[in-house]
């Protein structure tokens, strides 16, 4: 078929061009979304590592202001009290940037916390006292960074003088896996 001067493109040529452009745009958008999710997961990993390090420093140094001796992690009551401080958690975990307590894409400042039913909640379903994936997922909807202080017998502890280990949980966006960081003193 010969083309006459000035006739333009056929409808088939235009449709093929549009389809190719749509495929290319879809590929770019999918890759961009995956890259953003990966970036948020890296931020979560860095935040929880900073919080875990702050908890380990607390264990090593104690809290002179509250007359808390060395060798204990903060209990649920200390975490809840510190959450109400200004800035939240500012005095509890020295050296941890305030931004580390706020999860990516989280508007409210309650990203780090404990099981709100800690007084009545049993420890996790696992033998070591940790939450199983179902328990952790339910709690991670409230607190993207979930702190679980534990006693020697692997039960949940409210008072700092009982807390000798901890688990810190967050949800990885890319894989949907619950990531657990355990205290060095298990």
N, C-alpha and C positions, 0 to 999 in steps of 0.2 A: 504494500500500500504506500503510495507516495503522499507526501504531505504538501499541501498548498501553502504558499507564503501567507503568514498572518492568521492561520486558523487556530493556533493554540494547542492545548493538550486535550487528550481524550479523557473521558470520565474514568476509564480503567487506569490510566496512568496516574491520575490524581488520587484514586483510591489506594493504589499500591504505595504511593508516597506517604499518604496519611497513615496507613497501617505500619509501615516501616518506622515512621516517627513515633507512633504510639508504643511500639515494641521497645525502641531505644529509651523513651521516657520512663517506661515501666521498669526497665533494668536499672536505670539511674536512681529512681525513687526507692526501689527495694534495697539497693546497695547503701544508699544514704541512711535509710532507717536502721539497717543492721549496724552500720558504723556508729550511729547515735546510741543504740542500745549497748553496744560494746563499750563506748565511752562512759555511759552511766554505770555499767557494771564495774569498770575500773575505778570510778569515783567511790562506789560502795565499798570496794575492796580496800581502798586507801583509807576511807573514813573508819571502817571497822578495825583496821590494823592500828590506827591512831588511838581509837578508844581502848582497844585491848592493851596497847602499850601503856596508856594512862592508868588502866586498872592494875597492871603489873607494878607500876611505880607506886601506886596507892598501897599495894600489898607490901612492897619493900620498905616504904617510908612511914606508913601509917598516916594519921591525920592529926597533927598537933593541935589545930584549932578546936577539934571536937574530942580531943583526948582519946583518940582511937589508936591502939598499939599496932605495931608492925605485925604482919602475918595474917591479915584478914582482908577480904574484899568487901566493898560496900554491899549492904543488904538492900532488900527491896524498899524498906522505909527510907534509907538514905538516898536512894535513887529518886523516889517520889518527892522527897523534900527538896533535893537539888534541882529537880525539873522546874520547880516554882521559883527558883532564884533568878536574879538578874545580873548578868546573863545566865540562862539556864546552864547548869552544870559547871559554871565558871570556877567555883571554888572547890568542887569535888575532885576533878581530875586535872591536875595542873599540867600545863603544857599541851593540852589537847585543844586545837583551834575550835572556836565556837561553830564554825561551818561544818565541822565533822559530825555534829549532832543532828544535822539536817540532811535527809536523804535527797538525792537528785529528783527533780520534778515534784518536790513536796513543798507545799505552800506553808503549812502549819509547822510550828517548831517542835512538835511532839514526835519526832522521828525515833528517838532513843528512849526506851522505857522497859518496864517489867510487866509481867502478866498482871492485869488489873485485878484479878481475883486471887492474888497470891496467898492471901490469908486462908482461903478455903480450897485453893487449887492443889491437887496432888502434884508430886514431881512428875517429870516426863515418864512416858510409858516404857522407855528403854531401861535396861538393868543399871546403866550408869547414871540414871536420873535425867538424862537428856530427853528433850521432846522428840517424839517421832515426827515424821514429815507432816502428817495430818494436823497434829497439835501445833506445830510451828507455823504452818501455812495459815491457820486460823488466827493466830496471834500476830503474824507479820502484816496482816491487813490493818491492824491498829498501830503497830510500831514497826516500821521498816527495819530498825536495828533493835533486836530483842535481846535483853540481858537476862540471864537466868543464874542467879547466885545459888550455890549448893552447899549443903553441910557435908561433913565427912561421910555420912550414911547415904549420900546422894539424894536427900530430900531438899525441897525448896526452902531457902532461909530468908527470913525477913530482917533479922538483927545481924549487924555486922560482926558480932563476936562469934557467930556460928558459921560464917561464910568463908570457906577455905578453898573453894574452886568456883569456876564459872564457865558458862557457855554463852557465846555471843552468836546470834543468828542473823542472816540476811538472805533475801531472795535474789538469785541471779536472774536478770531479765531475759537474757539471750536463751538460756537453757531451761529456765523454770525450776532449777535445782535450789534446794535450801542449803546454804553454806553455813557450816558450824565452825567457829573458832573457839578452841578450848584454852582454858588458862594453862600456864606453864606448870602450875602446881596441881596436878591431877592426882 
